[in-house]
Amino acid sequence: MSFREKSAWVTLIAILLVSLLFFTHGPRVFAGRVGAWELHLVAICIAAFLVIEVVAHVVLYWRNPKDARTPKDEREQLADLKATRLAAYVFVLGSFVAILASVHAPNAAIVGFVVLAAFVIAEVVNYAARIIYYRRGF
Amino acid sequence: MTKTAITNKIRRLRFDHGEMTQQELAERVGVTRQTVNAIEAGKYSPSLEVAFRIAVAFGVGIEEVFAFENGDPPGSKS
């Protein structure tokens, strides 16, 4: 497994863990209870994501520095571009859902919640697609 | 995934060059071992630059490394 693939796995797992932590509190947002606790939760999630990413990538680098220092080659760049395009479609779809939600939503927090969910799902698709493209080609 | 219409003799050329490993070839060409593996398996068509780099690594012309599967490009009239 290449460094890029390992890195994509780390990011995918970090996104899933952090979003699990955040979105388990989704019902509070839907109830319109957005206060200091929710804002603290966002800060905690961002900090947790950064810690997981930095620590895991340091470990990956330490285990195989030569592989980690190798710049992305053309196939990896193409895989990243294709995965990012796929994620963009997902995010656009999620944005339309957010627009629809804004018509029927009882509070503005739900719209923000839907946009954030669309972003997270798009990033999950992005990194999952990278792993598939790295491994199986395109 | 889908195979490309271009075949290659990289495996044979590696064998002829003292069982050169995919990693060694990758380092000479400036790509990852996984990319060499994908090219060799016909799952990825490299750019012209990488194709030339592979040919140079073996000290042969590009046409000795890569060729269309049946000699002609797909869809061409011969």
Backbone of each chain as ProteinMPNN parsed JSONL, in Angstrom:
{"seq_chain_A": "MSFREKSAWVTLIAILLVSLLFFTHGPRVFAGRVGAWELHLVAICIAAFLVIEVVAHVVLYWRNPKDARTPKDEREQLADLKATRLAAYVFVLGSFVAILASVHAPNAAIVGFVVLAAFVIAEVVNYAARIIYYRRGF", "coords_chain_A": {"N_chain_A": [[0.841, -1.188, 0.0], [0.592, 2.185, -0.912], [2.0, 5.33, 0.316], [0.206, 7.417, -0.155], [-2.229, 6.086, -0.306], [-2.454, 5.021, 2.244], [-2.532, 7.429, 3.635], [-4.95, 8.453, 2.663], [-6.707, 6.598, 3.769], [-6.34, 7.164, 6.495], [-7.348, 9.801, 6.639], [-9.978, 9.368, 5.808], [-10.944, 7.699, 7.882], [-10.592, 9.445, 10.029], [-12.388, 11.499, 9.343], [-14.805, 10.069, 9.456], [-14.887, 9.277, 12.183], [-14.88, 11.765, 13.541], [-17.135, 13.009, 12.445], [-19.074, 11.263, 13.297], [-19.029, 11.762, 16.032], [-19.911, 14.424, 15.966], [-22.384, 14.41, 14.537], [-24.003, 12.784, 16.049], [-25.133, 14.452, 17.75], [-26.997, 15.667, 16.298], [-29.898, 15.66, 16.581], [-30.316, 17.615, 18.589], [-29.71, 19.946, 17.229], [-31.68, 19.92, 15.296], [-33.803, 20.374, 16.904], [-33.523, 22.968, 17.354], [-31.877, 23.846, 19.323], [-29.282, 25.422, 19.484], [-26.445, 26.352, 20.885], [-23.886, 27.508, 23.151], [-22.722, 25.041, 23.777], [-22.919, 23.533, 21.372], [-21.281, 25.037, 19.726], [-18.876, 24.732, 21.049], [-18.593, 22.043, 20.621], [-18.115, 21.931, 17.875], [-15.574, 23.109, 17.799], [-14.153, 21.218, 19.293], [-14.412, 18.989, 17.634], [-13.013, 19.848, 15.329], [-10.45, 20.167, 16.415], [-9.964, 17.521, 17.245], [-9.955, 16.22, 14.777], [-7.696, 17.405, 13.573], [-5.669, 16.55, 15.332], [-5.776, 13.735, 15.055], [-5.122, 13.517, 12.322], [-2.52, 14.705, 12.182], [-0.956, 13.196, 14.045], [-1.267, 10.565, 13.028], [-0.187, 10.874, 10.445], [2.431, 11.588, 11.035], [3.319, 9.214, 12.205], [3.037, 7.506, 9.982], [4.921, 8.684, 8.291], [7.235, 8.308, 9.778], [7.455, 5.56, 9.758], [7.965, 4.953, 7.068], [9.858, 6.941, 5.607], [10.95, 7.485, 3.08], [9.037, 6.707, 1.18], [7.013, 8.459, 1.905], [8.097, 10.912, 1.249], [8.158, 10.869, -1.48], [7.063, 12.553, -4.318], [3.655, 13.161, -5.486], [2.675, 11.151, -8.199], [1.739, 11.174, -11.742], [-0.448, 9.417, -12.084], [-1.549, 9.222, -9.53], [-2.262, 11.881, -9.152], [-4.234, 12.137, -11.106], [-6.102, 10.309, -10.146], [-6.815, 11.625, -7.764], [-7.993, 13.945, -8.817], [-10.199, 12.895, -10.218], [-11.613, 11.754, -8.096], [-12.174, 14.029, -6.593], [-13.863, 15.389, -8.335], [-16.055, 13.696, -8.337], [-16.822, 13.99, -5.668], [-17.565, 16.648, -5.716], [-19.951, 16.597, -7.18], [-21.572, 15.276, -5.344], [-21.609, 17.133, -3.266], [-22.872, 19.312, -4.499], [-25.393, 18.21, -4.94], [-26.151, 17.83, -2.275], [-26.272, 20.502, -1.534], [-28.473, 21.392, -2.953], [-30.416, 19.953, -1.619], [-30.215, 21.268, 0.812], [-31.178, 23.755, 0.062], [-33.825, 23.111, -0.479], [-34.484, 22.287, 2.066], [-34.358, 24.708, 3.383], [-36.708, 25.922, 2.697], [-38.675, 24.537, 4.044], [-37.688, 24.311, 6.601], [-37.885, 24.6, 10.164], [-36.101, 26.137, 11.594], [-33.062, 28.106, 11.152], [-30.75, 26.773, 11.734], [-30.94, 24.164, 10.915], [-30.571, 24.225, 8.146], [-27.906, 24.932, 7.961], [-26.881, 22.697, 9.182], [-27.566, 20.69, 7.334], [-26.034, 21.5, 5.12], [-23.48, 21.191, 6.187], [-23.536, 18.427, 6.636], [-23.714, 17.572, 3.982], [-21.227, 18.401, 3.07], [-19.533, 16.784, 4.619], [-20.322, 14.196, 3.779], [-19.608, 14.405, 1.099], [-16.836, 14.616, 1.352], [-16.248, 12.136, 2.447], [-16.954, 10.511, 0.3], [-15.075, 11.495, -1.501], [-12.543, 10.657, -0.369], [-12.934, 7.917, -0.14], [-13.292, 7.24, -2.82], [-10.768, 7.93, -3.798], [-9.18, 5.952, -2.585], [-10.22, 3.667, -3.81], [-9.622, 4.242, -6.509], [-6.805, 4.446, -6.412], [-6.211, 1.838, -5.776], [-7.597, 0.087, -7.561], [-7.538, 1.298, -10.03], [-8.832, 3.281, -12.849]], "CA_chain_A": [[0.0, 0.0, 0.0], [1.417, 3.387, -1.015], [1.799, 6.34, 1.362], [-1.025, 8.179, -0.471], [-3.403, 5.275, 0.026], [-2.519, 5.008, 3.716], [-2.948, 8.775, 4.034], [-6.386, 8.558, 2.363], [-7.395, 5.79, 4.793], [-6.294, 7.923, 7.761], [-8.273, 10.935, 6.529], [-11.347, 8.816, 5.757], [-11.313, 7.245, 9.238], [-10.69, 10.649, 10.873], [-13.658, 12.17, 9.004], [-15.916, 9.25, 9.967], [-14.904, 9.348, 13.651], [-15.252, 13.114, 13.987], [-18.522, 13.286, 12.057], [-19.909, 10.447, 14.189], [-19.097, 12.535, 17.268], [-20.695, 15.642, 15.761], [-23.758, 14.205, 14.072], [-24.84, 12.138, 17.07], [-25.82, 15.553, 18.421], [-27.888, 16.249, 15.302], [-31.256, 15.945, 17.064], [-30.341, 18.881, 19.338], [-29.736, 21.025, 16.241], [-33.006, 19.892, 14.678], [-34.736, 20.938, 17.877], [-33.272, 24.407, 17.415], [-31.08, 24.184, 20.51], [-27.892, 25.679, 19.115], [-25.888, 27.306, 21.841], [-22.445, 27.447, 23.4], [-22.269, 23.656, 23.751], [-22.75, 23.117, 19.983], [-20.096, 25.739, 19.2], [-17.724, 24.041, 21.645], [-18.5, 20.738, 19.961], [-17.463, 22.172, 16.58], [-14.15, 23.337, 18.089], [-13.602, 19.921, 19.73], [-14.337, 18.126, 16.441], [-11.915, 20.332, 14.469], [-9.207, 19.837, 17.123], [-9.787, 16.059, 17.193], [-9.59, 15.876, 13.4], [-6.304, 17.827, 13.345], [-4.781, 15.689, 16.131], [-5.732, 12.409, 14.407], [-4.401, 13.659, 11.048], [-1.094, 14.992, 12.408], [-0.307, 12.051, 14.705], [-1.237, 9.422, 12.101], [0.747, 11.129, 9.347], [3.792, 11.515, 11.594], [3.609, 7.774, 12.336], [3.226, 6.975, 8.62], [6.196, 9.21, 7.793], [8.297, 7.687, 10.578], [7.583, 4.154, 9.348], [8.544, 4.855, 5.725], [10.076, 8.324, 5.184], [11.259, 7.56, 1.642], [7.749, 6.637, 0.483], [6.252, 9.675, 2.222], [8.713, 12.073, 0.583], [7.976, 10.755, -2.929], [5.954, 13.406, -4.753], [2.545, 12.498, -6.192], [2.934, 10.994, -9.634], [0.609, 11.567, -12.599], [-1.604, 8.539, -11.86], [-2.147, 9.621, -8.253], [-2.898, 13.192, -9.362], [-5.461, 11.884, -11.876], [-7.04, 9.661, -9.211], [-7.304, 12.672, -6.86], [-8.889, 14.824, -9.579], [-11.449, 12.17, -10.491], [-12.323, 11.61, -6.819], [-12.656, 15.363, -6.214], [-15.006, 15.678, -9.219], [-17.175, 12.897, -7.811], [-17.234, 14.622, -4.408], [-18.232, 17.914, -6.052], [-21.338, 16.259, -7.536], [-22.28, 14.959, -4.092], [-21.801, 18.381, -2.52], [-23.896, 20.095, -5.215], [-26.666, 17.552, -4.632], [-26.437, 18.169, -0.88], [-26.626, 21.927, -1.476], [-29.869, 21.481, -3.403], [-31.225, 19.463, -0.495], [-30.205, 22.347, 1.808], [-32.092, 24.801, -0.439], [-35.173, 22.596, -0.232], [-34.684, 22.29, 3.527], [-34.543, 26.097, 3.832], [-38.119, 26.276, 2.481], [-39.54, 23.882, 5.039], [-37.037, 24.193, 7.914], [-38.429, 25.461, 11.213], [-35.053, 27.067, 12.044], [-31.936, 28.253, 10.223], [-29.669, 25.845, 12.092], [-31.095, 22.919, 10.14], [-29.964, 24.447, 6.825], [-26.459, 24.818, 8.184], [-26.626, 21.292, 9.5], [-27.65, 19.931, 6.074], [-24.856, 21.875, 4.313], [-22.333, 20.532, 6.822], [-23.67, 16.988, 6.356], [-23.375, 17.396, 2.556], [-19.775, 18.547, 2.977], [-18.906, 15.588, 5.202], [-20.585, 13.051, 2.884], [-18.788, 14.634, -0.103], [-15.438, 14.295, 1.681], [-16.177, 10.673, 2.594], [-16.938, 10.007, -1.082], [-13.783, 11.902, -2.061], [-11.426, 9.811, 0.082], [-13.242, 6.518, -0.484], [-13.023, 7.11, -4.26], [-9.296, 7.933, -3.969], [-8.672, 4.627, -2.211], [-10.613, 2.724, -4.878], [-8.85, 4.566, -7.723], [-5.394, 4.067, -6.192], [-6.09, 0.382, -5.677], [-8.146, -0.648, -8.706], [-7.427, 2.06, -11.269], [-10.072, 3.971, -13.229]], "C_chain_A": [[0.883, 1.248, 0.0], [1.097, 4.361, 0.125], [0.493, 7.098, 1.129], [-2.274, 7.395, -0.06], [-3.58, 5.213, 1.548], [-3.038, 6.346, 4.231], [-4.449, 8.96, 3.801], [-7.209, 7.768, 3.378], [-7.476, 6.553, 6.11], [-7.323, 9.047, 7.734], [-9.724, 10.453, 6.525], [-11.813, 8.398, 7.154], [-11.494, 8.442, 10.174], [-12.014, 11.376, 10.615], [-14.834, 11.404, 9.611], [-16.031, 9.345, 11.494], [-15.427, 10.7, 14.14], [-16.708, 13.427, 13.635], [-19.503, 12.47, 12.901], [-20.126, 11.19, 15.511], [-20.034, 13.734, 17.096], [-22.169, 15.347, 15.47], [-24.633, 13.394, 15.038], [-25.601, 13.207, 17.866], [-26.758, 16.286, 17.469], [-29.283, 16.571, 15.82], [-31.366, 17.252, 17.852], [-30.447, 20.062, 18.377], [-31.123, 21.102, 15.598], [-34.059, 20.496, 15.612], [-34.523, 22.445, 18.056], [-32.459, 24.844, 18.619], [-29.604, 24.337, 20.139], [-27.345, 26.769, 20.03], [-24.395, 27.125, 21.983], [-21.912, 26.016, 23.305], [-22.01, 23.187, 22.313], [-21.506, 23.769, 19.364], [-18.814, 25.117, 19.762], [-17.496, 22.698, 20.955], [-17.801, 20.867, 18.603], [-15.954, 22.332, 16.787], [-13.464, 22.022, 18.484], [-13.41, 18.999, 18.521], [-13.175, 18.536, 15.533], [-10.565, 19.952, 15.098], [-8.926, 18.337, 17.047], [-9.339, 15.615, 15.81], [-8.111, 16.211, 13.138], [-5.325, 16.913, 14.083], [-4.636, 14.315, 15.469], [-4.87, 12.482, 13.134], [-2.884, 13.806, 11.272], [-0.382, 13.774, 12.994], [-0.172, 10.872, 13.728], [-0.238, 9.641, 10.964], [2.204, 11.14, 9.812], [4.227, 10.05, 11.713], [3.882, 7.162, 10.956], [4.576, 7.419, 8.049], [7.365, 8.497, 8.48], [8.53, 6.236, 10.144], [8.214, 3.999, 7.967], [8.776, 6.256, 5.143], [10.299, 8.476, 3.673], [9.962, 7.591, 0.82], [6.961, 7.936, 0.681], [6.796, 10.894, 1.482], [8.538, 12.037, -0.932], [6.814, 11.642, -3.372], [4.862, 12.613, -5.476], [2.9, 12.343, -7.657], [1.641, 11.257, -10.413], [-0.638, 10.713, -12.365], [-2.323, 8.913, -10.566], [-2.864, 10.967, -8.384], [-4.228, 13.025, -10.102], [-6.533, 11.245, -10.988], [-7.652, 10.699, -8.277], [-8.308, 13.58, -7.572], [-10.237, 14.156, -9.834], [-12.278, 12.031, -9.214], [-12.919, 12.949, -6.382], [-13.868, 15.748, -7.053], [-16.256, 14.95, -8.717], [-17.738, 13.543, -6.536], [-17.978, 15.922, -4.675], [-19.687, 17.672, -6.434], [-22.163, 16.01, -6.274], [-22.584, 16.239, -3.315], [-22.871, 19.259, -3.17], [-25.284, 19.524, -4.913], [-27.108, 17.895, -3.205], [-26.855, 19.625, -0.722], [-28.059, 22.143, -1.931], [-30.823, 21.011, -2.303], [-31.325, 20.552, 0.579], [-31.15, 23.471, 1.388], [-33.541, 24.378, -0.184], [-35.5, 22.638, 1.258], [-34.971, 23.7, 4.028], [-35.996, 26.544, 3.66], [-38.989, 25.753, 3.618], [-38.963, 23.894, 6.466], [-37.657, 25.121, 8.953], [-37.389, 26.432, 11.781], [-33.841, 27.022, 11.115], [-30.824, 27.244, 10.493], [-29.724, 24.565, 11.264], [-30.437, 23.052, 8.772], [-28.443, 24.311, 6.928], [-26.043, 23.381, 8.438], [-26.608, 20.441, 8.228], [-26.441, 20.237, 5.187], [-23.607, 21.18, 4.858], [-22.346, 19.02, 6.547], [-23.282, 16.693, 4.9], [-21.865, 17.471, 2.358], [-19.061, 17.294, 3.483], [-19.095, 14.375, 4.29], [-19.721, 13.181, 1.616], [-17.329, 14.264, 0.156], [-15.244, 12.789, 1.884], [-16.102, 10.032, 1.206], [-15.579, 10.293, -1.73], [-12.668, 10.915, -1.673], [-11.668, 8.325, -0.188], [-12.93, 6.274, -1.97], [-11.515, 7.096, -4.533], [-8.724, 6.537, -3.698], [-8.986, 3.614, -3.307], [-9.786, 2.978, -6.134], [-7.372, 4.181, -7.577], [-5.224, 2.556, -6.342], [-6.473, -0.329, -6.971], [-7.968, 0.057, -10.032], [-8.753, 2.701, -11.623], [-10.377, 3.728, -14.703]], "O_chain_A": [[1.807, 1.362, 0.805], [0.075, 4.239, 0.801], [-0.241, 7.392, 2.073], [-3.238, 7.957, 0.459], [-4.689, 5.333, 2.069], [-3.87, 6.398, 5.137], [-5.142, 9.548, 4.631], [-8.278, 8.212, 3.798], [-8.521, 6.593, 6.76], [-8.08, 9.226, 8.688], [-10.589, 11.056, 7.159], [-12.934, 8.705, 7.56], [-12.41, 8.471, 10.997], [-12.68, 11.814, 11.553], [-15.738, 11.996, 10.2], [-17.13, 9.478, 12.033], [-16.285, 10.776, 15.019], [-17.427, 14.034, 14.428], [-20.614, 12.916, 13.185], [-21.237, 11.244, 16.039], [-20.85, 14.024, 17.972], [-23.071, 15.94, 16.063], [-25.85, 13.322, 14.869], [-26.574, 12.91, 18.559], [-27.251, 17.372, 17.774], [-29.808, 17.647, 15.533], [-32.395, 17.925, 17.791], [-31.151, 21.038, 18.638], [-31.668, 22.184, 15.384], [-35.064, 21.051, 15.167], [-35.244, 23.105, 18.805], [-32.351, 26.033, 18.915], [-28.784, 23.473, 20.451], [-27.732, 27.935, 19.951], [-23.718, 26.655, 21.068], [-20.803, 25.791, 22.821], [-21.007, 22.523, 22.051], [-20.78, 23.146, 18.589], [-17.809, 24.988, 19.063], [-16.36, 22.277, 20.737], [-16.995, 20.015, 18.23], [-15.155, 21.762, 16.043], [-12.34, 21.748, 18.063], [-12.391, 18.32, 18.397], [-12.444, 17.684, 15.028], [-9.659, 19.481, 14.412], [-7.79, 17.927, 16.812], [-8.467, 14.757, 15.669], [-7.376, 15.411, 12.559], [-4.283, 16.543, 13.541], [-3.529, 13.794, 15.336], [-4.01, 11.632, 12.9], [-2.081, 13.123, 10.637], [0.669, 13.367, 12.499], [0.892, 10.265, 13.615], [0.471, 8.717, 10.566], [3.102, 10.747, 9.067], [5.354, 9.695, 11.368], [4.833, 6.4, 10.783], [5.281, 6.638, 7.411], [8.352, 8.133, 7.84], [9.66, 5.747, 10.163], [8.922, 3.023, 7.716], [8.007, 6.716, 4.299], [9.888, 9.468, 3.071], [9.814, 8.389, -0.105], [6.33, 8.443, -0.246], [6.041, 11.801, 1.131], [8.742, 13.048, -1.603], [5.702, 11.503, -2.862], [5.115, 11.532, -6.009], [3.37, 13.288, -8.291], [0.592, 11.525, -9.828], [-1.758, 11.218, -12.439], [-3.553, 8.919, -10.51], [-3.932, 11.171, -7.806], [-5.219, 13.678, -9.775], [-7.711, 11.592, -11.067], [-8.855, 10.672, -8.018], [-9.34, 13.941, -7.007], [-11.286, 14.782, -9.684], [-13.5, 12.173, -9.245], [-14.034, 12.998, -5.863], [-14.802, 16.367, -6.542], [-17.352, 15.508, -8.678], [-18.951, 13.631, -6.349], [-18.913, 16.266, -3.951], [-20.564, 18.45, -6.059], [-23.298, 16.472, -6.154], [-23.678, 16.406, -2.776], [-23.68, 19.875, -2.476], [-26.23, 20.27, -4.661], [-28.273, 18.208, -2.958], [-27.691, 19.948, 0.122], [-28.779, 22.971, -1.372], [-31.886, 21.592, -2.089], [-32.382, 20.741, 1.182], [-31.833, 24.068, 2.22], [-34.368, 25.173, 0.264], [-36.614, 22.972, 1.663], [-35.732, 23.882, 4.979], [-36.467, 27.428, 4.375], [-39.907, 26.425, 4.087], [-39.651, 23.535, 7.421], [-37.927, 26.288, 8.667], [-37.754, 27.441, 12.385], [-33.62, 26.047, 10.396], [-30.052, 26.901, 9.596], [-28.697, 23.962, 10.954], [-29.816, 22.107, 8.287], [-27.796, 23.668, 6.101], [-25.0, 22.919, 7.975], [-25.745, 19.579, 8.062], [-25.884, 19.329, 4.569], [-22.79, 20.654, 4.102], [-21.311, 18.417, 6.264], [-22.612, 15.7, 4.617], [-21.291, 16.707, 1.582], [-18.115, 16.808, 2.864], [-18.154, 13.617, 4.052], [-19.175, 12.193, 1.124], [-16.665, 13.678, -0.699], [-14.2, 12.239, 1.533], [-15.296, 9.133, 0.966], [-15.013, 9.442, -2.415], [-11.948, 10.408, -2.533], [-10.728, 7.57, -0.435], [-12.375, 5.236, -2.333], [-11.04, 6.349, -5.389], [-7.911, 6.016, -4.46], [-8.136, 2.808, -3.686], [-9.301, 2.034, -6.757], [-6.768, 3.653, -8.51], [-4.261, 2.065, -6.932], [-5.77, -1.232, -7.426], [-8.226, -0.541, -11.076], [-9.691, 2.684, -10.826], [-11.38, 4.225, -15.216]]}, "seq_chain_B": "MTKTAITNKIRRLRFDHGEMTQQELAERVGVTRQTVNAIEAGKYSPSLEVAFRIAVAFGVGIEEVFAFENGDPPGSKS", "coords_chain_B": {"N_chain_B": [[-9.855, -2.488, -13.207], [-10.98, -1.374, -16.509], [-9.0, -2.576, -19.24], [-6.316, -1.041, -21.048], [-5.948, -0.12, -24.569], [-3.431, -0.451, -25.271], [-0.541, -2.395, -25.362], [2.293, -3.645, -23.486], [5.833, -4.239, -23.003], [7.032, -4.343, -20.575], [7.404, -6.122, -18.408], [8.927, -8.171, -19.581], [11.16, -6.693, -20.394], [12.119, -5.846, -17.923], [12.901, -8.274, -16.915], [14.94, -8.899, -18.74], [16.766, -7.015, -17.984], [18.306, -7.845, -15.801], [16.424, -8.844, -13.902], [15.132, -6.522, -12.95], [13.503, -4.759, -10.396], [10.066, -3.69, -9.831], [10.048, -1.53, -8.151], [12.643, -0.474, -8.453], [12.525, 0.323, -11.146], [10.478, 2.175, -10.936], [11.7, 4.146, -9.365], [13.681, 5.019, -11.107], [12.149, 6.102, -13.123], [10.558, 7.939, -11.852], [8.065, 7.651, -10.677], [5.468, 6.054, -8.647], [5.744, 2.703, -7.22], [3.339, 1.407, -7.433], [2.186, 2.627, -9.614], [3.858, 1.837, -11.706], [3.257, -0.856, -11.602], [0.537, -0.774, -12.355], [0.749, 0.217, -14.966], [2.26, -1.804, -16.16], [0.457, -3.927, -15.946], [-1.377, -3.149, -17.757], [-3.425, -1.499, -16.988], [-3.334, 1.17, -16.849], [-2.643, 3.883, -18.939], [0.32, 5.491, -19.5], [1.519, 8.958, -19.431], [2.987, 10.655, -22.259], [5.511, 11.561, -21.548], [6.231, 9.966, -19.299], [6.158, 7.485, -20.537], [8.297, 7.742, -22.327], [10.33, 8.042, -20.452], [10.351, 5.516, -19.304], [11.161, 3.986, -21.471], [13.714, 5.056, -21.848], [14.877, 4.272, -19.442], [15.227, 1.588, -19.914], [16.888, 1.721, -22.041], [16.002, 1.582, -24.674], [13.98, 2.148, -27.675], [10.827, 3.907, -27.647], [8.845, 2.536, -29.035], [9.557, -0.03, -28.718], [8.758, -0.663, -26.277], [6.051, 0.02, -25.89], [2.999, -0.715, -27.629], [0.192, -0.81, -29.911], [-2.511, -3.076, -29.344], [-3.251, -4.853, -31.52], [-1.515, -3.984, -33.377], [-2.578, -1.8, -34.716], [-4.217, 1.382, -34.044], [-7.255, 1.362, -32.044], [-10.281, 1.247, -33.888], [-9.233, 2.258, -36.2], [-8.887, 2.303, -39.799], [-7.464, -0.146, -41.777]], "CA_chain_B": [[-10.835, -1.854, -14.075], [-10.827, -1.716, -17.927], [-7.633, -2.589, -19.748], [-6.103, -0.086, -22.132], [-5.749, -0.757, -25.88], [-1.982, -0.481, -25.514], [0.188, -3.443, -24.652], [3.678, -3.245, -23.207], [6.765, -5.341, -22.748], [7.808, -3.939, -19.397], [7.784, -7.304, -17.617], [10.012, -8.82, -20.322], [12.328, -5.806, -20.346], [12.659, -5.908, -16.556], [13.593, -9.569, -16.826], [16.168, -8.772, -19.533], [17.684, -6.107, -17.301], [18.725, -8.423, -14.513], [15.263, -8.922, -12.986], [14.919, -5.219, -12.319], [12.221, -4.77, -9.672], [9.157, -2.579, -10.145], [10.481, -0.402, -7.326], [13.823, 0.118, -9.109], [12.052, 1.02, -12.346], [9.696, 3.332, -10.48], [12.636, 5.172, -8.922], [14.34, 5.568, -12.298], [11.175, 6.843, -13.943], [10.012, 9.032, -11.047], [6.665, 7.386, -10.304], [5.401, 5.086, -7.556], [5.755, 1.299, -7.635], [1.96, 1.052, -7.782], [1.924, 3.122, -10.976], [4.561, 0.903, -12.604], [2.451, -2.09, -11.601], [-0.681, -0.525, -13.149], [1.145, 0.329, -16.387], [2.674, -3.144, -16.594], [-0.732, -4.774, -16.043], [-2.249, -2.608, -18.806], [-4.592, -0.846, -16.386], [-3.147, 2.623, -16.931], [-1.778, 4.355, -20.028], [1.082, 6.624, -18.969], [1.701, 10.118, -20.299], [4.09, 10.496, -23.209], [6.774, 11.781, -20.827], [6.546, 8.766, -18.506], [6.442, 6.407, -21.496], [9.682, 7.951, -22.785], [11.235, 7.779, -19.318], [10.443, 4.055, -19.161], [11.996, 3.52, -22.587], [15.1, 5.475, -21.551], [15.367, 3.432, -18.332], [15.634, 0.304, -20.492], [17.833, 1.974, -23.125], [15.407, 1.18, -25.959], [13.025, 3.113, -28.211], [9.485, 3.808, -27.033], [8.033, 1.547, -29.768], [9.945, -1.369, -28.253], [8.108, -0.878, -24.976], [4.592, 0.121, -26.027], [2.423, -0.904, -28.964], [-1.239, -1.117, -29.896], [-2.722, -4.51, -29.15], [-3.187, -5.59, -32.784], [-0.656, -3.238, -34.293], [-3.23, -0.559, -35.161], [-5.061, 1.974, -33.019], [-8.633, 0.895, -32.125], [-11.17, 2.032, -34.741], [-8.576, 2.716, -37.434], [-9.097, 1.46, -40.971], [-6.16, -0.506, -42.356]], "C_chain_B": [[-10.56, -2.226, -15.536], [-9.365, -1.654, -18.355], [-7.507, -1.589, -20.882], [-5.875, -0.847, -23.439], [-4.265, -0.894, -26.204], [-1.343, -1.599, -24.698], [1.607, -2.948, -24.374], [4.528, -4.47, -22.893], [7.61, -5.061, -21.51], [8.274, -5.153, -18.592], [8.994, -7.986, -18.249], [11.291, -7.986, -20.234], [12.949, -5.789, -18.949], [13.452, -7.19, -16.364], [14.946, -9.494, -17.548], [17.204, -7.86, -18.875], [17.965, -6.595, -15.878], [17.626, -8.483, -13.482], [15.105, -7.621, -12.204], [13.544, -5.238, -11.622], [11.356, -3.589, -10.123], [9.569, -1.328, -9.375], [11.684, 0.31, -7.96], [13.411, 0.911, -10.34], [11.294, 2.29, -11.957], [10.623, 4.48, -10.068], [13.352, 5.823, -10.107], [13.409, 6.482, -13.095], [10.599, 8.048, -13.181], [8.521, 8.89, -10.789], [6.665, 6.394, -9.144], [5.428, 3.659, -8.109], [4.365, 0.87, -8.089], [1.62, 1.5, -9.201], [2.631, 2.244, -12.002], [3.759, -0.391, -12.728], [1.201, -1.928, -12.474], [-0.357, -0.432, -14.64], [1.466, -1.061, -16.93], [1.468, -4.069, -16.8], [-1.709, -4.27, -17.098], [-3.483, -1.93, -18.267], [-4.494, 0.675, -16.472], [-2.218, 2.947, -18.09], [-1.014, 5.571, -19.543], [1.107, 7.794, -19.94], [2.884, 9.841, -21.226], [5.444, 10.617, -22.497], [7.185, 10.542, -20.029], [6.883, 7.59, -19.419], [7.883, 6.518, -22.011], [10.681, 7.646, -21.672], [11.432, 6.274, -19.115], [11.363, 3.499, -20.25], [13.468, 3.848, -22.334], [15.695, 4.608, -20.441], [15.85, 2.075, -18.84], [16.633, 0.472, -21.635], [17.314, 1.514, -24.485], [14.474, 2.298, -26.453], [11.644, 2.87, -27.617], [8.625, 2.737, -27.705], [8.416, 0.117, -29.387], [9.309, -1.699, -26.896], [6.592, -0.931, -25.134], [4.162, -0.096, -27.472], [0.922, -1.108, -28.83], [-1.42, -2.629, -29.94], [-2.607, -5.323, -30.441], [-2.367, -4.839, -33.838], [-1.232, -1.931, -34.748], [-4.043, 0.044, -34.027], [-6.504, 1.488, -33.156], [-9.473, 1.824, -33.007], [-10.538, 2.514, -36.023], [-8.832, 1.751, -38.577], [-7.747, 1.145, -41.599], [-6.323, -1.108, -43.744]], "O_chain_B": [[-9.972, -3.275, -15.796], [-8.599, -0.804, -17.901], [-8.475, -1.319, -21.592], [-5.64, -2.055, -23.431], [-3.89, -1.387, -27.268], [-1.581, -1.726, -23.497], [2.058, -1.96, -24.952], [4.034, -5.551, -22.572], [8.76, -5.491, -21.417], [9.421, -5.198, -18.146], [9.955, -8.335, -17.564], [12.377, -8.527, -20.022], [14.171, -5.725, -18.813], [14.516, -7.203, -15.745], [15.962, -9.962, -17.034], [18.392, -7.941, -19.189], [17.868, -5.847, -14.905], [17.862, -8.203, -12.307], [14.965, -7.616, -10.981], [12.552, -5.682, -12.201], [11.846, -2.626, -10.713], [9.455, -0.21, -9.878], [11.737, 1.539, -7.999], [13.88, 2.028, -10.557], [11.457, 3.34, -12.578], [10.361, 5.64, -10.383], [13.597, 7.03, -10.107], [13.83, 7.491, -13.659], [10.204, 9.045, -13.786], [7.8, 9.884, -10.693], [7.724, 5.943, -8.705], [5.175, 3.429, -9.291], [4.225, 0.07, -9.014], [0.86, 0.834, -9.904], [2.067, 1.941, -13.052], [3.606, -0.942, -13.818], [0.848, -2.827, -13.237], [-1.103, -0.944, -15.475], [1.01, -1.445, -18.007], [1.46, -4.891, -17.715], [-2.753, -4.885, -17.319], [-4.48, -1.788, -18.976], [-5.465, 1.381, -16.198], [-1.14, 2.365, -18.215], [-1.625, 6.585, -19.207], [0.764, 7.652, -21.114], [3.669, 8.92, -21.003], [6.388, 9.885, -22.795], [8.34, 10.119, -20.077], [7.775, 6.797, -19.12], [8.594, 5.519, -22.116], [11.74, 7.067, -21.914], [12.53, 5.816, -18.798], [12.224, 2.659, -19.988], [14.351, 3.024, -22.575], [16.872, 4.252, -20.49], [16.766, 1.482, -18.271], [17.166, -0.514, -22.144], [18.093, 1.104, -25.346], [14.216, 3.266, -25.738], [11.335, 1.774, -27.148], [7.788, 2.105, -27.06], [7.692, -0.83, -29.694], [9.322, -2.843, -26.44], [5.931, -1.812, -24.584], [4.861, 0.286, -28.411], [0.432, -1.523, -27.779], [-0.598, -3.357, -30.496], [-1.946, -6.362, -30.463], [-2.529, -5.054, -35.04], [-0.488, -1.028, -35.131], [-4.511, -0.676, -33.145], [-6.948, 1.225, -34.273], [-9.384, 3.045, -32.885], [-11.214, 3.116, -36.858], [-8.976, 0.546, -38.372], [-6.976, 2.05, -41.917], [-5.333, -1.469, -44.381]]}, "name": "protein", "num_of_chains": 2, "seq": "MSFREKSAWVTLIAILLVSLLFFTHGPRVFAGRVGAWELHLVAICIAAFLVIEVVAHVVLYWRNPKDARTPKDEREQLADLKATRLAAYVFVLGSFVAILASVHAPNAAIVGFVVLAAFVIAEVVNYAARIIYYRRGFMTKTAITNKIRRLRFDHGEMTQQELAERVGVTRQTVNAIEAGKYSPSLEVAFRIAVAFGVGIEEVFAFENGDPPGSKS"}
